[in-house]
């Protein structure tokens, strides 16, 4: 009889343990089912789900595998910028002179000295628009009516360059704008096309600004396809741009945006026009800056936390890469790609996060050679969760069904407002990394990196949404 009771107790205990194990591994089951989908037969997938309060990993799949992150890399850049530079940090553009003001005349050159501010005349910041008018207004406050000298630009803060690992298709197009000492209009110019019947060659009839400093070889044709399929090719070693592809037929003013080679030309064009409109004369068109320069005044950027907001909300490559340069400059006195990424790696390594298995080559994620693991992302997100900069960081992330690149994702589902994450996408790449608040008000870190999936974007979105809903409800 005792043996029978003992056997019964063992069976009950075993069933209880099995049931408990099944419950504990429920989220892992969701992940296993997700990764087993035929859409991912040839894909590389890295996933980690973590209870951020307890620091407990709830599920994972290839979490240490370094994969192409696309724009989710901006999480690393913006977190680093907030921690290293601080949320209240501001870029400075100096308005200088090598002369003196005498009776309403500036006897000397007026110099615009760039300090890497990425927000001058940016469409994302109302306060930074009409910058040329703002400069002229300050000159009038100083009672300057004549400039007995020239208007010069000092872009010596650092030398712009294009990463060797960016692909040819991206370089030259608006999203491939690179950091400069003077950035202006988000470093973008606009081409205005006229198109005829499908198959006919198009014409460029206007550029904005007028002086782009570029020459265009237009090979774009009219098409029955009703979307922009025009691509601009060209790097920073030449001012020639070749434009290929197609735009919709029978358009009189079709706009295609490209990346500036020399954004300082645009600010000079606007500034000189504003001087003329305000009857401030410039007496010399040529000349070099002399020594003994002094500041007349400075233009400050919005606070870094506001730049971080738009960097993540709208996935602005220029902002992210400019933050990378500024991190390198302030920590190691050199603003370039290598120094910026090295500085970020050093910072997180000092915080106990291993970086040697990650490959960071830019700040925006535009390089296809960037490689970051889900685990590394989760460690950054965990660190930021406990940081004094957490609120600024969290508020910068797109919100499911509400804002940014997640505005239409999960809009009518339970994860709307509860899933805050940075997305990333390029051909064959889809990534999501952020914070999910579940139905029990617990905060989870969820990082999902997918490379080389074999289904449509719509199908993939549905699969991702389904996984997140399961995690939310658990």
Steps between C-alpha positions, in 0.01 A plus 500: 500500500782739590671424168181584311464833687862577438463429128186716484677786674792473260266513199320806638833671578626420150186638339527813711864554399417442134210743520714761674778457243251539215366820654847644555597427140183635340672806352781276374234290326368811329853581381560143383178500298589837350850397389373168358286681244588424137551875445827463691624176344819669371502796739733601777296584809607632838242544777510577869212574738584618847319602817680828547411543868627155602773484238371155405517371142159355415577374150776512243605374159853551366518801732879526468499489118615833353261603223446805281291737715407765241358810674458330836869586535382852580405364843868449577598841361229701674543317832875568481445867415264551796739328738824655371393850394191545718141583410553876531805511272480752213699543178639847430531695175713811543463825308845657508693790356866586449421873513316760707167679495534874433203732443273226362770343286661165569855561383607147434365165388190337642567131565252220561689237698336159506492285809321195362144612583275267295185710559565824306196560279381145579138418427481328839564815705290812457741699715784424258320614186568836333853485642628752244232746615591435863867580430408822317271603786789465746727701268243779497487487880873573486420795265696347213380645168814446291749215490830637375630153427375163379264228624706191580429152627729315739432127476829392658331327797549169320535359152188331360532150358286209385546159668660247267233246594198701380359358179498688169120508486479697827779752446370817337136450597344715773523231768874467429582855617826507696599717799665834429643780709212707362181306438206677336149399392565148629780495237243443227431671169197453278487435126182597314421275202262526205386169354309412184353178368632170633837415348599858420794676660435743784636851553639670810370857491589627848707425807446620854723663605613643169870451572552135593859492378411189300468398135227258398499226239128430473408152372158484666205395282125540536308194615150366551610394848361761736791536742849637530754250365773753426842452660785750522852361470821678597742536789711768666789482255308664214224758452341291221173324578343240270128444548345175378164330524148632447235738632124508428400621154344838414617695804598867491665524840614161630749532786801278561727567797876452512784543750711816497868482424554855629213612729690821577413624150131493592539702819713754313234533228222559753707729719613727216141526376384596849774763530386652171135497608598695811721748315820387671778551247796266456787694342738216413431167335846354546738478788640271765451507871765676703630406843364631829142399436238567764142393558212730416239253622414132488208286389414209726332181387199353679594281794648163418202316651278672240738399220492144636119513489487566126793269432301204630148612410574564132821297475707796378835366381673837495413573864625159615828523312558858616450384860760229435749761378434726798553212743841437341588869506410563863653182641801448273537833320435358155174503305491209257339160457776293656549719805127527564438125494816435702383747764159333524661158541732629770214662691282189518798275573577714804143440612557124486335433163722296266535662158768295324246278323309797356594686182408871498595693186268801512239657726193466280505131405524576128803275454411140418818395681377608843444193718335505843346222709162500669680445829711815453189705427332360811799597714490857369123518559544360852767758580283783369202373702697574816658822369417859594450551125233229477202735462665691214602173336160331540307803374711499182385151400213456254180376664292221343185639342592855600822652370809489284588189304253294709204731441308243295635185663258322736269801493181315600669232710580462870861604447400849382665748740668209683776424248771769475784407271747601233441330170746422225452394141697463182486239224471163675532652848234569762575583863305608807661585835330665794276476804167316524267554795293182533142450618620472862690829477839330491775653289665267252794566272432348158768490231433329167751509214417327171730478198398348163137411566303350212152650537341834416523798733128474568524132599805567713324784682209270578732233637687750714177651628364157588816418699489828689130450584577154641781645713277787614220267610726261690 
